[in-house]
Every structure is written in structure tokens, then in C-alpha cells.
Amino acid sequence: MTLQNKINIWYWIFTIGFVLPLTAGSLFELSGNADSISQYTRLGYPAYLPPFLGLARLLAVIAIIVSGFPRLKEWAYAGLVFDVMGAAFSQIASGQEFTNALFPLITIFFIAGSYLLYHRRVALG
């Protein structure tokens, strides 16, 4: 197996590791799921925020999955990092248990791995 193949496999492992859960969460937020809205209001955010963030997150995920738009992909990675860091910070700052912040922190790990491997793939051609 070539280095390029190994990098491609790891890239998709890391990418799927955050794309699937973020897509599922985005769909819940877009559908107006009561549990999703409840979580936002418990953190002190207005109920109109989940659909907006769900749509923005879904568009970012699509930009990362679809190749051919490198600048858009960079913005999408950055937007997801800010979104997920904000989620972790909100969980911690609102006084909730630290375990509630673990999912966003683990998600940042997967986004960072995907981002680094994306650039490695580009460098290898």
C-alpha cells in the first residue's frame, strides 16, 4: 500500500468521524427537534439559533466532502472549529458537567486530523 493510499484511508476515517455526527445533529436542529432546542435554551441561547447553526454546519460539511473548492473547504474547516469550540466552551461556561464538553472536544480532534490529512493529500498530489 502506498503512502498516498494510507493517507487517503486515514483522511476518510477522520473526516467521517466528525461528518456523520455533525450531520445528524444538524438535521435534528433543522427539524426543530425539541431536545435540540432545549439544549440550546439550557445553555442560555435563543430558540431561533439551532436551525441557523444546523444549516451553517450542514453547508460546511458539504463543502468539506465535495472536492474542487479548496478555499471554501478552508472556510468550512475554520467555521466548524469555531462552532465546535463554542459548543465546548458553552458547556463548560454554563456550569454543566465537563463530560458534556467531551463530544465537542473529541470532534475537534477529528476535524484537526481531517484538516491536516487533507493538506497532506494535496501536497502529495
C-alpha positions as CSV (number, residue, x, y, z in Angstrom):
1,M,0.0,0.0,0.0
2,T,1.4,3.4,-1.0
3,L,1.7,6.4,1.3
4,Q,-1.0,8.2,-0.7
5,N,-3.4,5.3,-0.1
6,K,-2.7,5.2,3.6
7,I,-3.2,9.0,3.9
8,N,-6.5,8.7,1.9
9,I,-7.7,6.0,4.3
10,W,-6.9,8.0,7.4
11,Y,-8.3,11.1,5.9
12,W,-11.6,9.5,5.4
13,I,-11.6,7.9,8.8
14,F,-11.1,11.2,10.4
15,T,-13.5,13.0,8.1
16,I,-16.3,10.5,8.6
17,G,-15.6,10.7,12.4
18,F,-16.9,14.2,12.5
19,V,-19.1,14.4,9.4
20,L,-21.6,11.8,10.5
21,P,-22.4,13.1,14.0
22,L,-22.4,16.7,12.9
23,T,-24.7,16.0,10.0
24,A,-27.1,14.1,12.3
25,G,-27.0,17.0,14.8
26,S,-27.6,19.5,12.1
27,L,-30.6,17.6,10.8
28,F,-32.1,17.5,14.3
29,E,-31.6,21.2,14.6
30,L,-33.1,21.9,11.2
31,S,-36.1,19.8,12.1
32,G,-36.9,21.8,15.2
33,N,-36.2,18.8,17.5
34,A,-37.4,19.7,21.0
35,D,-34.4,18.1,22.7
36,S,-32.0,20.1,20.5
37,I,-33.8,23.4,21.2
38,S,-34.0,22.5,24.9
39,Q,-30.2,22.0,25.0
40,Y,-29.6,25.4,23.4
41,T,-32.0,27.2,25.7
42,R,-30.5,25.4,28.7
43,L,-27.2,27.0,27.7
44,G,-28.8,30.4,27.5
45,Y,-29.2,30.7,23.7
46,P,-32.4,31.7,22.0
47,A,-34.6,29.0,20.4
48,Y,-34.1,30.5,16.9
49,L,-30.4,29.7,16.9
50,P,-30.4,25.9,16.4
51,P,-31.8,26.0,12.8
52,F,-29.4,28.6,11.8
53,L,-26.4,26.8,13.2
54,G,-27.7,23.5,11.8
55,L,-27.9,24.9,8.3
56,A,-24.5,26.5,8.5
57,R,-22.9,23.3,9.9
58,L,-24.6,21.2,7.2
59,L,-23.3,23.6,4.4
60,A,-19.8,23.3,5.9
61,V,-19.9,19.5,5.9
62,I,-21.0,19.5,2.3
63,A,-18.1,21.9,1.4
64,I,-15.6,19.5,3.1
65,I,-17.0,16.4,1.4
66,V,-17.3,17.9,-2.1
67,S,-13.8,18.4,-3.6
68,G,-12.8,21.1,-6.1
69,F,-13.3,24.2,-3.9
70,P,-10.2,24.5,-1.8
71,R,-10.8,28.0,-0.4
72,L,-14.4,27.1,0.5
73,K,-13.1,23.9,2.2
74,E,-10.7,26.0,4.3
75,W,-13.5,28.3,5.4
76,A,-15.7,25.3,6.2
77,Y,-13.0,23.7,8.4
78,A,-12.5,27.0,10.2
79,G,-16.2,27.5,10.7
80,L,-16.6,24.0,12.1
81,V,-13.8,24.6,14.5
82,F,-15.3,27.8,15.8
83,D,-18.7,26.2,16.0
84,V,-17.4,23.1,18.0
85,M,-15.1,25.2,20.2
86,G,-18.1,27.4,21.0
87,A,-20.1,24.3,21.9
88,A,-17.4,23.0,24.2
89,F,-16.9,26.5,25.8
90,S,-20.7,26.9,26.3
91,Q,-21.0,23.6,28.0
92,I,-18.1,24.4,30.4
93,A,-19.0,28.1,31.0
94,S,-22.7,27.3,31.7
95,G,-21.7,25.1,34.7
96,Q,-22.6,21.8,33.1
97,E,-20.6,18.7,33.8
98,F,-17.3,18.5,32.0
99,T,-18.4,15.3,30.4
100,N,-20.9,17.3,28.3
101,A,-17.9,19.0,26.7
102,L,-16.2,15.8,25.7
103,F,-18.1,15.3,22.5
104,P,-17.2,18.7,21.1
105,L,-13.6,18.2,22.2
106,I,-13.3,14.8,20.6
107,T,-14.9,16.3,17.5
108,I,-12.2,19.0,17.3
109,F,-9.6,16.2,17.3
110,F,-11.3,14.6,14.3
111,I,-11.7,17.9,12.5
112,A,-8.0,18.7,13.1
113,G,-6.9,15.2,11.9
114,S,-9.0,15.6,8.8
115,Y,-7.7,19.0,8.1
116,L,-4.0,18.0,8.5
117,L,-4.5,14.9,6.3
118,Y,-6.4,17.0,3.7
119,H,-3.3,19.2,3.3
120,R,-1.0,16.2,3.3
121,R,-3.1,14.7,0.4
122,V,-2.9,18.0,-1.5
123,A,0.9,18.1,-1.0
124,L,1.3,14.6,-2.3
125,G,-0.9,15.3,-5.3
